[in-house]
Amino acid sequence: MQLFDIEAMAVHPYEERDRNVFYKAKEFKTRIIELPAGGEMPTCEMASYVIFYFIEGAAEVMVNQEKVSIKEGQCLITEPATLSMRTNDGVKIMGIQVVKN
């Protein structure tokens, strides 16, 4: 068992997102994603299932050309998909990538 204090974690810019991985196992990896006001996550092809839990802020997320607005306290779960994200005011998310069997 491991306990993580997400609020106390240092978060690196999206361009250094690999430094934000705080747990990695064969089946999944977990990271913190933080985008500043006006920030975006460029379009990426995700070969794994993805879970985004919105810790702070809000964003518009595109999943395979379908747009959804997500805010603090909400969770998005997708199958492997093409994803992108944009935020007006900034956002902090916990992202979990789950290996597809």
Contacts in CASP RR format, 6 or more apart in sequence:
PFRMAT RR
TARGET T0000
AUTHOR 0000-0000-0000
METHOD contacts of the structure
MODEL  1
MQLFDIEAMAVHPYEERDRNVFYKAKEFKTRIIELPAGGEMPTCEMASYV
IFYFIEGAAEVMVNQEKVSIKEGQCLITEPATLSMRTNDGVKIMGIQVVK
N
2 23 0 8 1.000
4 22 0 8 1.000
4 23 0 8 1.000
6 32 0 8 1.000
6 55 0 8 1.000
6 94 0 8 1.000
9 22 0 8 1.000
9 32 0 8 1.000
11 20 0 8 1.000
11 32 0 8 1.000
11 33 0 8 1.000
11 34 0 8 1.000
11 92 0 8 1.000
12 19 0 8 1.000
12 20 0 8 1.000
13 34 0 8 1.000
14 33 0 8 1.000
14 34 0 8 1.000
14 35 0 8 1.000
14 39 0 8 1.000
14 41 0 8 1.000
17 31 0 8 1.000
17 33 0 8 1.000
20 31 0 8 1.000
20 32 0 8 1.000
20 33 0 8 1.000
20 34 0 8 1.000
21 29 0 8 1.000
21 30 0 8 1.000
21 31 0 8 1.000
22 30 0 8 1.000
22 31 0 8 1.000
22 32 0 8 1.000
23 29 0 8 1.000
23 30 0 8 1.000
24 30 0 8 1.000
26 99 0 8 1.000
27 98 0 8 1.000
27 99 0 8 1.000
28 96 0 8 1.000
28 97 0 8 1.000
28 98 0 8 1.000
28 99 0 8 1.000
29 96 0 8 1.000
29 97 0 8 1.000
30 94 0 8 1.000
30 95 0 8 1.000
30 96 0 8 1.000
31 94 0 8 1.000
31 95 0 8 1.000
32 55 0 8 1.000
32 92 0 8 1.000
32 93 0 8 1.000
32 94 0 8 1.000
32 95 0 8 1.000
33 41 0 8 1.000
33 52 0 8 1.000
33 91 0 8 1.000
33 92 0 8 1.000
33 93 0 8 1.000
33 94 0 8 1.000
33 95 0 8 1.000
34 90 0 8 1.000
34 91 0 8 1.000
34 92 0 8 1.000
34 93 0 8 1.000
35 41 0 8 1.000
35 59 0 8 1.000
35 85 0 8 1.000
35 87 0 8 1.000
35 90 0 8 1.000
35 91 0 8 1.000
36 90 0 8 1.000
37 87 0 8 1.000
37 88 0 8 1.000
37 89 0 8 1.000
37 90 0 8 1.000
38 86 0 8 1.000
38 87 0 8 1.000
38 88 0 8 1.000
38 89 0 8 1.000
38 90 0 8 1.000
39 86 0 8 1.000
39 87 0 8 1.000
39 90 0 8 1.000
40 84 0 8 1.000
40 85 0 8 1.000
40 86 0 8 1.000
40 87 0 8 1.000
41 83 0 8 1.000
41 84 0 8 1.000
41 85 0 8 1.000
41 86 0 8 1.000
42 84 0 8 1.000
43 62 0 8 1.000
43 82 0 8 1.000
43 83 0 8 1.000
43 84 0 8 1.000
44 82 0 8 1.000
44 83 0 8 1.000
44 84 0 8 1.000
45 82 0 8 1.000
46 78 0 8 1.000
46 80 0 8 1.000
46 81 0 8 1.000
46 82 0 8 1.000
46 83 0 8 1.000
46 97 0 8 1.000
47 80 0 8 1.000
47 100 0 8 1.000
48 80 0 8 1.000
48 97 0 8 1.000
48 98 0 8 1.000
48 99 0 8 1.000
48 100 0 8 1.000
49 77 0 8 1.000
49 78 0 8 1.000
49 79 0 8 1.000
49 80 0 8 1.000
49 97 0 8 1.000
49 98 0 8 1.000
49 99 0 8 1.000
49 100 0 8 1.000
50 76 0 8 1.000
50 77 0 8 1.000
50 78 0 8 1.000
50 81 0 8 1.000
50 83 0 8 1.000
50 95 0 8 1.000
50 96 0 8 1.000
50 97 0 8 1.000
50 98 0 8 1.000
51 75 0 8 1.000
51 76 0 8 1.000
51 77 0 8 1.000
51 95 0 8 1.000
51 96 0 8 1.000
51 98 0 8 1.000
52 61 0 8 1.000
52 70 0 8 1.000
52 75 0 8 1.000
52 76 0 8 1.000
52 77 0 8 1.000
52 93 0 8 1.000
52 94 0 8 1.000
52 95 0 8 1.000
53 73 0 8 1.000
53 74 0 8 1.000
53 75 0 8 1.000
53 93 0 8 1.000
53 94 0 8 1.000
53 95 0 8 1.000
53 96 0 8 1.000
54 70 0 8 1.000
54 71 0 8 1.000
54 72 0 8 1.000
54 73 0 8 1.000
54 74 0 8 1.000
54 75 0 8 1.000
54 76 0 8 1.000
54 91 0 8 1.000
54 92 0 8 1.000
54 93 0 8 1.000
55 72 0 8 1.000
55 73 0 8 1.000
55 92 0 8 1.000
55 93 0 8 1.000
55 94 0 8 1.000
56 72 0 8 1.000
56 90 0 8 1.000
56 91 0 8 1.000
56 92 0 8 1.000
57 71 0 8 1.000
57 72 0 8 1.000
57 87 0 8 1.000
57 89 0 8 1.000
57 90 0 8 1.000
57 91 0 8 1.000
57 92 0 8 1.000
58 69 0 8 1.000
58 70 0 8 1.000
58 71 0 8 1.000
58 72 0 8 1.000
58 87 0 8 1.000
58 88 0 8 1.000
58 89 0 8 1.000
58 90 0 8 1.000
58 91 0 8 1.000
59 69 0 8 1.000
59 70 0 8 1.000
59 85 0 8 1.000
59 86 0 8 1.000
59 87 0 8 1.000
59 90 0 8 1.000
59 91 0 8 1.000
59 93 0 8 1.000
60 67 0 8 1.000
60 68 0 8 1.000
60 69 0 8 1.000
60 70 0 8 1.000
60 85 0 8 1.000
60 86 0 8 1.000
60 87 0 8 1.000
61 67 0 8 1.000
61 68 0 8 1.000
61 69 0 8 1.000
61 70 0 8 1.000
61 76 0 8 1.000
61 83 0 8 1.000
61 84 0 8 1.000
61 85 0 8 1.000
62 82 0 8 1.000
62 83 0 8 1.000
62 84 0 8 1.000
62 85 0 8 1.000
63 76 0 8 1.000
63 78 0 8 1.000
63 81 0 8 1.000
63 82 0 8 1.000
63 83 0 8 1.000
64 81 0 8 1.000
64 82 0 8 1.000
65 82 0 8 1.000
68 76 0 8 1.000
70 76 0 8 1.000
79 100 0 8 1.000
80 100 0 8 1.000
85 91 0 8 1.000
END
